[in-house]
Amino acid sequence: MVTEKTRRQSRKVVFFFPSFASSEATAPLGILAVSTPLLRAGYDIVLIDSTITPNFKQRVLDEIKDAFCFCVSLVTGPMIRETVDIAKAIKEWDHDFPIILGGWHPSLLPGQTLEAPYIDYIVRGQGEDSLLELIRHIESGAAPDFISGIGFKRDGKLIFTQERPLRPLIEMPPKAYHLADFDAYERKCGRRWAMYTSSLACPFNCAYCTNSGVYGRKWNALPPEQFVEETVDLSRRYALDMIWVVDDNFLVDMDRARGIAEGLVRENSHYTWSIQATSNVVARLTPHDLRMLRRAGLQQICQGVDSGSSTVLKAMHKDWQDFESIYESAARCLEAGIRPSFNIIFAFPGEGRAERRETIDFMMKVCRRYPGAEFWTNIFTPYPGSPIFSRTTELGIDPPASLEAWADYFPRYTRLPWLNGKEHRRLQITRDYLRLAFDRIPIGADRRGRVTRLLQKSMSLPARWRLDHDLYNAPLELWVNNRIKKRIAAKPAVDAKRLARTPEEAAC
C-alpha cells in the first residue's frame, strides 16, 4: 500500500481498456484521446488492454503500486465485467486509491455508475479537458467542485458538476497513437489497422441510437486537409493497411467527402478505409463520387438500414428511408468496387413475425441481386441515452439497477417481453443462418484453411433454402459450423462468451 504523500509524488497514470472483441482488436480511441493532454502536462501513461495483455489483472495490480490513479474507458455491456473485477481488487489492496471511469456508459448513467462503492470519480462526455483538470486537483488535494463534466463522492454523497460544453473536433488535440502496441494487435487479429474520428454527432435522431445522449445532434467535423494529413501520416508511421473512420455519419457534408477523396489521391495514400453513413446520404453519391472515393482507398460503406419493414422503420423515426435508394446504393457501390454493408436491428418494438419476414426477404433480395453486399444483424437493446430508453417501463423492460448488472446487457443475450423463450431461440438461429448463407468480411484476418472455407461455403445453399422457407428445425448446418469454428478459434471475443442461464438457452 502506498501512502497519500507517495501517491501525490507519482506522475504515473494507469489506463485500462477491457476486452471487447479480440478478433477485431486495435488501439482504444477514447484512451488515446484523453492521454495527449496528460502527456503534455508531464504525466506518464501506462496503457493496459486486456485483449493483448497476458494475465492483465495481475499486470494492473503491479503497475498501480507506484501509480497516481487508475482510469478506465468503457461502453455499456460485457466490458463492465473486467472493470468491476479489477476495481474491487484495487480497493482490497488500497481502499483510498483513486479509480476514475469515463466513456459512454458513465456519461449516460453517471449516477448509477458513481454509486458503485469501488468507483471514486466519473468523467462525462468529452474527457480531454475534464480528466486533466480532475487529476491535477486530486494531485494537489484541492476540491474538484468547479471542474465541469465530472462526478465525485463527498461524505457519502454523490456530487455532479455542470455539463462541459462540447468542443468542436478541430479544437481537440491529436490522439496519442504512439501509446498503442500495433504489433500486438496485429498478432491478435492478423491485421494492422486503427480507428480514426473525423466528425462528431449526427443530425438524425433514430429511436435506438445513443449518439444524441452524449454529443447532441450538432454535427461538426475536421476539414479535408487535416483528415488527409493525419491519416496518411498515421498509416505510414505505423504501417497500417486499414483505417476505420468511426464517424456516426461521415457523408453529412458531401463537399468535405469529395475534398478528402481528392486529397488522398494527390497524396498517393496506400491504406484502405471504411466509413459509416445513413442510407439517405449515401444515395446522394453519384457514380463519379464513388469512383473517386474508391481511387482514394475507400473499400466499404456501412449503412444503417435497420429493417425491411416500413412499419418498423416508422417506429424507429426512420420513415425518410427509401428502399429503392438502398438498392441503387448497393448497385452503385459495387460498380465502383466499394463493398456496401448494411446493419439490421431485429425485434424493435412493433416488429412481429410478419415484419421480421419482410426484413429477411429484403436481405435475401439484396444479397442475391447484388452479390458482394453484406448484412450485419443485432437484436434490439434499449441503451441508455437513446430516445426509446425512456419508454422501458412502458415496454415492460427492467433496466439493470447497478453498474455490475449492466455487464450482461448485450444484444446477443437480450431477453425482451415480446422476444423470449422459443421466439428468442428462433431468431438467434435465423441470424446464424443469415451469417452462413452470405459471406461477411470481418476486419480481422481470415485464418481459415482451404478445406474449412469450402466446407462452410457448401452450407450456404441449404442455409438460403431454410431462410426462404422459414424452416429451422434440426439445424444440422449450424452444428457443423460451430464444430468448425471451435477447431479454429483463438481467444474468444466478448460476443462469444455465453451468458445463458439455462441448458436450453445455452443450446441456442
C-alpha positions in Angstrom: 0.0 0.0 0.0 1.3 3.5 -0.9 0.9 6.5 1.3 -1.1 9.6 0.3 2.2 11.6 0.1 3.9 9.0 -2.1 0.9 8.8 -4.4 0.9 12.6 -4.9 4.6 12.5 -5.8 3.9 10.0 -8.6 3.2 11.2 -12.1 2.1 7.8 -13.4 -1.5 7.2 -14.6 -2.6 3.6 -15.4 -5.3 3.3 -18.1 -7.2 0.0 -18.6 -9.2 -1.0 -21.6 -11.4 -4.1 -21.0 -11.8 -6.7 -23.7 -14.5 -6.1 -26.3 -13.6 -8.3 -29.4 -10.2 -9.9 -29.8 -10.9 -10.8 -33.5 -11.0 -7.1 -34.3 -8.5 -5.7 -31.8 -6.9 -2.3 -32.1 -6.0 0.7 -30.1 -8.7 2.2 -27.8 -9.5 5.6 -29.3 -11.0 7.2 -26.2 -8.0 6.5 -24.1 -5.6 7.8 -26.8 -7.7 11.0 -26.9 -7.6 11.8 -23.2 -3.9 10.7 -22.9 -2.5 13.6 -25.0 -3.3 16.4 -22.6 -1.9 14.3 -19.7 1.3 13.6 -21.6 1.7 17.3 -22.4 1.3 18.1 -18.7 4.1 15.8 -17.8 2.3 12.7 -16.7 3.5 9.2 -17.5 0.9 6.9 -19.1 0.7 3.1 -18.9 -2.0 1.6 -21.1 -3.1 -2.0 -20.4 -5.6 -3.6 -22.9 -6.8 -6.9 -21.7 -7.2 -8.2 -25.2 -3.5 -8.2 -25.9 -2.1 -8.4 -22.3 -1.5 -11.8 -20.8 -2.5 -12.0 -17.2 -3.8 -8.5 -17.4 -5.3 -8.3 -13.9 -2.0 -9.0 -12.3 -0.3 -6.6 -14.6 -2.7 -3.8 -13.5 -2.1 -4.7 -9.8 1.6 -4.5 -10.4 1.5 -1.2 -12.3 -0.6 0.7 -9.8 1.8 0.1 -6.9 3.8 3.2 -7.9 1.0 5.0 -9.8 -1.1 8.0 -9.0 -4.5 6.8 -10.2 -6.4 4.2 -12.3 -8.6 5.1 -15.2 -11.0 3.0 -17.3 -12.9 3.8 -20.5 -15.9 1.6 -21.3 -19.2 1.2 -23.0 -22.3 -0.5 -21.8 -22.1 -4.3 -21.8 -19.6 -7.0 -21.1 -16.6 -4.6 -20.8 -18.0 -3.8 -17.3 -17.3 -7.3 -16.0 -13.5 -7.0 -16.2 -13.7 -3.4 -14.9 -15.6 -4.3 -11.8 -13.4 -7.3 -11.0 -10.2 -5.2 -11.2 -11.7 -2.2 -9.4 -12.7 -4.4 -6.5 -9.2 -6.0 -6.4 -7.6 -2.5 -6.3 -9.9 -1.4 -3.4 -9.0 -4.5 -1.5 -5.3 -3.6 -1.9 -5.8 0.1 -1.0 -9.3 1.5 -0.3 -8.2 5.1 -1.0 -6.6 4.5 -4.4 -8.4 6.8 -6.9 -10.4 5.0 -9.6 -11.9 7.0 -12.4 -14.4 5.8 -15.0 -15.0 7.5 -18.4 -16.6 6.6 -21.7 -20.1 6.2 -22.9 -21.6 4.2 -20.0 -20.5 6.6 -17.2 -21.6 9.5 -19.5 -25.1 8.1 -20.0 -25.6 6.7 -16.5 -23.5 8.9 -14.2 -25.5 8.5 -11.0 -25.8 4.7 -11.1 -22.1 4.3 -12.1 -20.8 6.5 -9.3 -23.0 4.7 -6.8 -20.7 1.7 -7.1 -18.6 1.6 -3.9 -15.4 0.9 -5.8 -15.7 3.9 -8.1 -14.4 7.3 -6.9 -14.9 9.6 -9.9 -16.6 9.6 -13.3 -15.9 11.8 -16.3 -18.9 12.6 -18.6 -18.7 13.4 -22.4 -15.5 14.7 -23.9 -12.8 13.8 -21.4 -9.7 15.6 -22.7 -10.1 18.7 -20.5 -12.1 17.2 -17.7 -9.7 14.4 -16.9 -6.6 16.6 -16.9 -8.2 19.1 -14.5 -9.5 16.3 -12.3 -6.1 14.6 -12.0 -4.5 17.9 -11.2 -7.0 18.5 -8.4 -6.5 15.0 -7.0 -2.8 15.5 -7.1 -2.9 18.8 -5.2 -5.6 17.7 -2.8 -7.9 20.5 -4.0 -11.7 20.1 -4.2 -12.9 19.4 -7.7 -16.3 21.2 -7.3 -15.7 23.6 -10.2 -14.4 21.1 -12.8 -17.1 20.8 -15.4 -18.2 17.4 -16.6 -17.3 15.2 -13.7 -18.9 13.4 -10.7 -17.4 12.5 -7.3 -18.2 11.5 -3.8 -18.0 13.5 -0.6 -19.2 12.3 2.8 -21.2 9.5 1.2 -23.0 11.9 -1.2 -22.8 11.9 -5.0 -21.9 15.3 -6.5 -22.1 16.2 -10.1 -20.7 19.3 -11.6 -22.2 21.3 -14.5 -22.0 19.9 -18.1 -18.9 20.7 -20.0 -19.8 22.3 -23.4 -18.9 20.2 -26.4 -15.8 21.4 -28.1 -15.6 21.3 -31.9 -13.4 18.4 -33.1 -11.0 20.7 -34.8 -10.0 22.2 -31.4 -9.2 18.9 -29.8 -5.6 17.7 -29.5 -4.3 14.8 -31.7 -4.6 11.3 -30.2 -1.6 9.6 -28.7 -1.4 6.7 -31.2 2.2 6.1 -30.1 0.9 4.5 -26.9 -0.6 1.7 -28.9 1.2 -1.6 -29.4 0.2 -2.2 -33.1 2.5 -5.3 -33.3 0.5 -7.0 -30.5 -2.8 -6.0 -32.1 -1.7 -7.5 -35.4 -0.7 -10.7 -33.7 -4.2 -10.9 -32.2 -6.4 -10.2 -35.2 -3.9 -10.6 -38.1 -4.1 -7.1 -39.4 -2.6 -3.7 -38.7 -5.4 -1.2 -38.5 -6.6 1.7 -36.4 -9.7 3.8 -35.8 -9.9 7.5 -36.6 -12.5 10.1 -35.8 -13.1 12.9 -38.4 -16.6 14.1 -37.3 -18.8 14.0 -34.2 -22.6 13.6 -33.8 -25.3 13.0 -36.4 -28.2 15.3 -37.5 -30.7 12.4 -37.3 -32.4 11.1 -34.2 -33.0 7.4 -34.7 -35.0 6.0 -31.7 -32.4 3.3 -30.8 -29.3 5.5 -31.1 -27.4 6.8 -28.1 -25.4 9.4 -30.0 -27.6 12.4 -29.1 -27.2 11.4 -25.4 -23.5 12.2 -25.5 -22.9 14.5 -28.4 -26.3 16.0 -29.1 -27.2 16.4 -32.8 -24.8 19.2 -33.8 -22.6 17.6 -36.4 -19.0 19.0 -36.6 -16.0 17.8 -38.5 -12.4 18.2 -39.3 -11.5 19.9 -42.6 -10.4 17.7 -45.5 -6.8 18.9 -45.3 -6.5 17.8 -41.7 -8.1 14.4 -42.4 -5.7 13.7 -45.3 -2.5 14.9 -43.4 -3.3 13.0 -40.2 -4.5 9.7 -41.7 -1.7 9.5 -44.3 0.9 10.1 -41.6 -0.8 7.6 -39.3 -0.8 4.9 -41.9 2.8 5.4 -42.8 4.1 5.9 -39.3 2.6 2.6 -38.0 2.5 0.6 -41.3 -1.3 0.4 -41.2 -3.1 -1.1 -44.1 -6.6 -0.1 -43.0 -8.3 2.8 -41.1 -11.8 2.6 -39.8 -13.4 6.0 -39.8 -15.7 5.7 -36.8 -17.8 8.8 -37.5 -21.5 8.2 -37.0 -22.4 9.8 -40.3 -19.3 10.6 -42.4 -21.2 11.8 -45.5 -23.2 14.7 -44.0 -21.1 17.2 -45.9 -20.6 15.9 -49.4 -18.1 18.6 -50.4 -15.9 17.6 -47.5 -16.1 14.0 -48.5 -15.1 14.9 -52.1 -12.2 17.1 -50.8 -10.9 14.2 -48.7 -11.0 11.8 -51.6 -9.2 14.2 -53.9 -6.6 14.9 -51.2 -5.9 11.3 -50.6 -5.4 10.7 -54.3 -3.0 13.6 -54.6 -1.0 12.2 -51.6 -0.9 8.8 -53.2 -2.2 7.2 -50.0 -1.9 3.4 -49.8 -4.2 2.5 -47.0 -7.8 1.3 -47.4 -10.6 2.8 -45.2 -14.2 2.2 -44.3 -17.0 4.6 -43.2 -20.4 4.7 -41.7 -23.3 6.8 -43.1 -27.1 6.8 -43.2 -28.6 5.4 -46.4 -30.2 8.6 -47.5 -26.9 10.4 -47.7 -25.2 7.5 -49.4 -27.9 7.6 -52.1 -26.8 11.2 -53.0 -23.4 9.9 -54.1 -23.0 9.9 -57.9 -21.1 7.2 -59.7 -18.3 9.8 -60.2 -18.2 10.4 -56.4 -18.0 6.7 -55.7 -15.2 6.1 -58.2 -13.2 9.0 -56.7 -13.7 7.6 -53.2 -12.6 4.2 -54.4 -9.5 5.6 -56.0 -8.8 7.2 -52.6 -8.9 3.8 -50.9 -12.5 3.6 -49.6 -13.4 -0.1 -49.5 -16.6 -0.2 -47.5 -19.7 2.0 -46.7 -21.7 0.8 -43.7 -25.3 1.9 -43.7 -27.9 1.6 -41.0 -30.8 0.1 -43.0 -32.1 -1.4 -39.7 -35.3 -3.0 -41.0 -37.0 -4.2 -44.2 -40.4 -3.2 -42.8 -41.8 0.3 -43.4 -43.9 -0.1 -40.2 -40.8 -0.8 -38.1 -38.8 2.0 -39.8 -41.5 4.5 -38.9 -41.3 3.4 -35.2 -37.6 3.9 -35.4 -38.1 7.5 -36.6 -36.7 6.5 -40.0 -39.7 7.0 -42.3 -37.4 9.0 -44.5 -35.6 5.8 -45.6 -36.3 4.8 -49.2 -35.8 1.1 -50.1 -35.2 1.9 -53.8 -32.4 4.2 -52.8 -30.8 1.3 -50.9 -30.9 -0.9 -54.0 -29.4 1.9 -56.0 -26.7 2.5 -53.4 -25.8 -1.2 -53.4 -25.6 -1.3 -57.2 -23.5 1.9 -57.5 -21.1 0.9 -54.7 -20.4 -2.5 -56.2 -20.0 -1.0 -59.6 -17.3 1.3 -58.2 -15.6 -1.5 -56.3 -16.8 -0.5 -52.8 -18.5 -3.0 -50.5 -22.0 -2.0 -49.3 -22.5 -3.2 -45.8 -25.9 -2.9 -44.1 -26.9 -3.2 -40.5 -30.2 -4.7 -39.3 -31.8 -4.5 -35.9 -34.3 -7.3 -35.2 -37.1 -7.2 -32.6 -37.6 -3.5 -32.4 -40.9 -2.7 -30.6 -43.7 -3.2 -33.1 -41.9 -6.0 -35.0 -43.8 -9.2 -35.2 -43.3 -12.3 -37.3 -44.7 -10.6 -40.4 -42.4 -7.6 -40.1 -39.4 -9.9 -39.4 -40.3 -11.9 -42.5 -40.3 -8.7 -44.6 -36.8 -7.9 -43.3 -35.5 -11.3 -44.1 -37.0 -11.2 -47.6 -35.4 -7.8 -48.1 -32.0 -9.1 -47.0 -32.2 -12.1 -49.3 -33.3 -10.0 -52.2 -30.4 -7.5 -51.8 -27.7 -10.2 -51.4 -29.0 -12.2 -54.4 -29.4 -9.2 -56.6 -26.1 -7.6 -55.6 -23.5 -10.3 -54.7 -20.9 -8.7 -52.6 -23.3 -6.8 -50.4 -23.3 -7.9 -46.8 -25.6 -7.6 -43.7 -24.7 -7.5 -40.0 -27.6 -8.1 -37.6 -28.3 -7.4 -33.9 -31.2 -7.8 -31.5 -32.8 -4.6 -30.3 -31.3 -3.4 -27.0 -32.7 -0.2 -25.4 -29.4 1.5 -24.4 -29.2 4.4 -22.0 -29.2 7.8 -23.8 -31.4 6.6 -26.7 -34.8 8.2 -27.3 -36.6 4.9 -26.7 -34.9 4.2 -23.4 -37.4 6.5 -21.6 -40.1 4.0 -22.6 -38.5 1.0 -21.0 -41.2 0.8 -18.2 -44.0 1.1 -20.8 -42.4 -1.6 -22.9 -42.1 -4.0 -19.8 -38.3 -3.9 -19.7 -36.5 -3.6 -16.4 -33.1 -1.9 -16.9 -30.2 -3.1 -14.7 -30.2 -1.5 -11.3 -26.4 -1.5 -10.7 -23.2 -1.0 -12.6 -22.3 -4.7 -12.3 -25.7 -5.8 -13.7 -25.1 -3.9 -17.0 -22.3 -6.4 -17.8 -24.9 -8.8 -19.1 -26.7 -6.2 -21.2 -25.7 -7.0 -24.7 -27.7 -7.6 -27.9 -26.9 -11.2 -28.3 -28.3 -12.1 -24.9 -31.1 -9.5 -24.6 -34.4 -11.0 -23.4 -37.4 -8.9 -24.3 -41.1 -9.3 -23.2 -42.1 -9.9 -26.9 -39.0 -11.9 -27.7 -38.4 -14.7 -25.2 -38.1 -18.4 -25.0 -38.8 -20.1 -28.3 -39.1 -16.8 -30.2 -35.7 -15.7 -29.0 -34.1 -19.0 -29.9 -35.7 -19.0 -33.3 -34.4 -15.5 -34.1 -30.9 -16.5 -33.0 -31.0 -19.5 -35.3 -32.3 -17.2 -38.1 -29.3 -14.9 -37.6 -26.9 -17.8 -37.6 -28.3 -19.0 -40.9 -28.0 -15.5 -42.4 -24.3 -15.5 -41.5 -23.9 -18.9 -43.1 -25.9 -18.0 -46.2 -24.0 -15.0 -47.3 -20.3 -14.1 -46.9 -19.4 -11.3 -44.4 -15.9 -9.9 -44.4 -14.7 -9.1 -40.9 -11.9 -6.7 -40.1 -9.6 -9.4 -38.7 -7.6 -11.7 -41.0 -9.3 -14.9 -42.3 -7.3 -17.7 -40.8 -9.4 -20.5 -42.1 -7.8 -23.1 -44.3 -8.9 -24.0 -47.8 -10.9 -27.1 -46.6 -12.7 -25.1 -43.9 -13.7 -22.4 -46.3 -15.0 -25.0 -48.8 -17.0 -26.7 -46.0 -18.6 -23.5 -44.9 -19.3 -22.4 -48.5 -21.0 -25.7 -49.2 -23.5 -25.0 -46.4 -24.6 -21.6 -47.9 -27.2 -23.1 -50.3 -29.1 -25.2 -47.7 -28.9 -22.1 -45.4 -30.6 -20.0 -48.1 -33.2 -22.7 -48.6 -34.1 -22.6 -44.9 -34.3 -18.8 -44.9 -36.5 -18.8 -48.0 -38.9 -21.3 -46.4 -38.6 -20.1 -42.8 -37.7 -23.6 -41.6 -35.1 -24.0 -38.9 -35.8 -27.4 -37.3 -32.9 -29.8 -36.7 -30.2 -27.1 -37.7 -27.5 -29.6 -38.7 -25.6 -27.0 -40.7 -25.2 -24.8 -37.6 -24.0 -27.7 -35.5 -21.3 -28.5 -38.2 -20.4 -24.8 -38.5 -20.0 -24.5 -34.7 -17.7 -27.5 -34.6 -15.6 -26.0 -37.4 -15.4 -22.6 -35.5 -14.3 -24.3 -32.3 -11.4 -26.0 -34.1 -10.0 -22.7 -35.4 -11.0 -20.4 -32.6 -8.4 -18.3 -30.7 -9.2 -16.3 -27.6 -13.0 -15.8 -27.9 -14.4 -12.3 -28.4 -16.7 -11.0 -25.7 -19.6 -11.5 -28.1 -18.9 -15.3 -28.0 -19.0 -15.5 -24.2 -22.2 -17.4 -23.5 -24.2 -15.7 -20.7 -27.1 -18.1 -21.0 -28.9 -19.1 -17.8 -30.3 -22.5 -18.7 -29.1 -25.5 -20.7 -31.9 -24.9 -23.2 -30.6 -21.3 -23.8 -27.0 -22.5 -24.0 -28.0 -24.7 -26.9 -29.3 -21.8 -29.0 
